[in-house]
């Protein structure tokens, strides 16, 4: 599996990067403080989050790959109530899958909680795991627009 594209919304210096295509060899260049490192940091942040499921559905901002700091350090223009959105397109043998992760800070908590996870693949029903209203969830599962229930874990 390889990363085909990356899109960041409300993350650090980026309001919205749009879709950034990636290839086996991709060069990133630009002026100082233009966001080159931010692109790499977003990937490291997501990787360390996925590899530490024991912290629950939260963004691991204090992991070994990238110590991201607080949510205010990560969200665009340091707006504490904002949402950080990460869009990834992963290539598999055939076809392409799109994974979208959206994290939001809870009041009184600093580590952003997973708000929405969407997985799309051409020719298949869209899968959405979305956090419901209220403290801590529960999470709602939807496949192809059909509501399949709630789960707290």
Backbone torsions as a table, in degrees:
resi	resn	phi	psi	omega
1	UNK	NA	140.1	177.7
2	UNK	-134.7	154.8	179.2
3	UNK	-81.2	120.2	-178.1
4	UNK	-91.2	-37.7	-179.3
5	UNK	-155.5	165.8	-178.6
6	UNK	-141.3	141.3	174.5
7	UNK	-141.4	131.3	179.0
8	UNK	-120.9	136.0	175.6
9	UNK	-127.5	132.7	177.6
10	UNK	57.7	35.9	-179.5
11	UNK	-117.0	117.6	178.4
12	UNK	49.5	-118.4	-174.5
13	UNK	-79.3	-6.1	-174.6
14	UNK	-102.7	126.4	168.5
15	UNK	-76.7	-50.0	177.3
16	UNK	-160.1	116.4	-179.3
17	UNK	-77.4	-18.7	-167.6
18	UNK	72.9	-177.2	-178.7
19	UNK	-80.0	122.3	177.5
20	UNK	-106.3	110.1	179.5
21	UNK	-71.2	139.7	179.4
22	UNK	-123.5	145.9	179.5
23	UNK	-127.5	175.3	178.8
24	UNK	-55.2	-30.8	173.4
25	UNK	-126.9	111.3	-180.0
26	UNK	-124.0	127.8	177.5
27	UNK	-100.3	134.2	177.2
28	UNK	-119.0	118.5	180.0
29	UNK	-141.8	157.7	-179.8
30	UNK	166.5	-179.5	-179.8
31	UNK	-68.9	164.4	174.5
32	UNK	-59.8	144.0	179.3
33	UNK	61.3	30.0	178.3
34	UNK	-99.7	-4.7	175.0
35	UNK	110.0	7.6	-179.5
36	UNK	-58.5	-50.6	-179.2
37	UNK	-66.4	-32.8	180.0
38	UNK	-60.0	-37.3	178.4
39	UNK	-61.1	-46.3	179.3
40	UNK	-67.3	-42.3	-179.0
41	UNK	-61.3	-36.8	178.6
42	UNK	-62.7	-39.3	178.7
43	UNK	-68.0	-41.5	178.4
44	UNK	-64.7	-40.0	179.3
45	UNK	-62.9	-44.8	179.3
46	UNK	-68.2	-40.4	179.3
47	UNK	-60.7	-47.2	-178.8
48	UNK	-69.3	-25.6	175.7
49	UNK	-70.8	-46.1	-179.7
50	UNK	-65.5	-34.6	-177.8
51	UNK	-81.2	-4.0	177.8
52	UNK	-126.2	69.0	-177.6
53	UNK	-67.2	-15.0	-178.3
54	UNK	-66.4	-18.1	178.4
55	UNK	-83.6	-1.0	177.8
56	UNK	85.0	-163.9	-176.5
57	UNK	-80.7	52.7	-179.5
58	UNK	-123.0	152.8	175.3
59	UNK	-74.4	123.7	-178.9
60	UNK	-81.5	93.5	-176.8
61	UNK	-88.8	0.1	-177.5
62	UNK	-125.6	28.8	-176.8
63	UNK	-80.9	177.5	-176.0
64	UNK	-75.8	-22.8	-177.2
65	UNK	-83.1	-38.0	-179.9
66	UNK	-151.6	107.9	175.7
67	UNK	-79.5	93.4	-170.6
68	UNK	-77.2	-15.9	-178.3
69	UNK	86.2	-148.6	-177.5
70	UNK	-86.7	169.9	177.2
71	UNK	-60.1	-39.2	178.9
72	UNK	-62.1	-28.0	176.8
73	UNK	-72.7	-24.6	-174.2
74	UNK	-98.2	-31.1	-174.1
75	UNK	-83.0	146.4	-177.5
76	UNK	-55.5	131.4	179.7
77	UNK	57.9	20.5	174.2
78	UNK	58.0	30.3	177.8
79	UNK	-79.2	110.3	-173.2
80	UNK	-64.9	-26.2	-179.8
81	UNK	-89.7	-0.4	-176.4
82	UNK	-74.2	168.6	176.5
83	UNK	-110.4	138.4	173.2
84	UNK	-102.0	128.5	-178.2
85	UNK	-119.1	135.9	178.3
86	UNK	-124.6	124.0	176.9
87	UNK	-115.0	131.0	178.7
88	UNK	-130.5	139.9	171.3
89	UNK	-114.5	116.9	-179.7
90	UNK	-105.1	131.3	176.6
91	UNK	-88.8	131.8	169.9
92	UNK	-113.0	-176.0	-179.5
93	UNK	-52.4	-51.6	178.9
94	UNK	-174.6	125.6	-1.0
95	UNK	-98.0	-167.3	-179.7
96	UNK	-82.4	141.2	174.1
97	UNK	-113.1	144.4	175.4
98	UNK	-114.1	125.4	177.1
99	UNK	-112.5	125.2	177.2
100	UNK	-119.1	127.4	178.4
101	UNK	-116.4	131.2	175.4
102	UNK	-126.6	126.7	-179.2
103	UNK	-117.6	144.9	178.2
104	UNK	-140.9	145.3	178.9
105	UNK	-79.7	135.7	172.6
106	UNK	-87.1	150.4	175.3
107	UNK	-61.3	131.9	178.5
108	UNK	83.6	-6.9	179.3
109	UNK	-119.5	146.8	-179.7
110	UNK	-98.5	-35.7	-178.8
111	UNK	-74.2	121.6	-178.7
112	UNK	-63.4	140.9	179.8
113	UNK	-98.7	145.9	176.2
114	UNK	-61.5	121.4	-179.9
115	UNK	-96.6	-37.7	-174.1
116	UNK	-156.4	132.9	172.4
117	UNK	-126.2	123.0	-179.7
118	UNK	-123.8	132.4	177.0
119	UNK	-123.0	123.2	-179.6
120	UNK	-125.4	143.0	176.6
121	UNK	-145.3	132.2	-179.7
122	UNK	-54.6	133.5	177.7
123	UNK	84.0	0.6	-179.9
124	UNK	-126.3	156.8	176.9
125	UNK	-66.2	141.7	178.0
126	UNK	-71.9	135.3	177.6
127	UNK	-106.6	128.5	-179.4
128	UNK	-130.2	127.6	170.2
129	UNK	-113.5	115.8	-172.7
130	UNK	-127.3	137.3	178.8
131	UNK	-74.2	131.7	177.9
132	UNK	-80.3	178.5	179.4
133	UNK	-76.6	159.0	178.8
134	UNK	101.5	166.0	-177.0
135	UNK	-70.4	121.5	174.6
136	UNK	82.4	3.2	179.5
137	UNK	125.6	-143.5	-2.9
138	UNK	-75.1	169.6	178.2
139	UNK	-89.6	144.8	-178.6
140	UNK	-111.3	138.1	177.6
141	UNK	-108.3	128.8	176.0
142	UNK	-130.5	132.9	174.3
143	UNK	-127.5	121.4	-178.9
144	UNK	59.1	32.1	179.4
145	UNK	84.0	-7.7	179.5
146	UNK	-87.8	127.2	177.6
147	UNK	-77.1	123.6	-177.0
148	UNK	-111.6	6.5	174.7
149	UNK	121.8	-179.2	-177.9
150	UNK	-118.8	152.8	176.3
151	UNK	-146.2	139.3	-178.2
152	UNK	-85.5	-24.4	-178.7
153	UNK	-106.6	NA	NA
